[in-house]
């Protein structure tokens, strides 16, 4: 018979905790990079807020025009 261990006793694959640091993404060590990301988030939030403000003012104008049209037709 064969005295070698079977395939079921092979070493299990390494998990993510044992991965080397070269496989992982580099950590943010520079404050400028973190500050730049914060600035981008603030710019995106401001742009979304401006868009919502624009949409609300437009819908107000549309509703006003519809009310004026109904009033005119009566």
C-alpha angles and dihedrals in degrees: 000000000000116000094191117109117260125250091258091068094058119126112275117243118266116263126227092265091065094047117121121251091245089069093051125077115264114262121244103257100154116082090210091062092051091045091049091053090050090050091051091051091049091049091050092048091049091049091051091048091050090049092051091048090051092049093049092051090048093051089049089055092048092051091048090051092049092050090048091050092050091048091049092050094054 
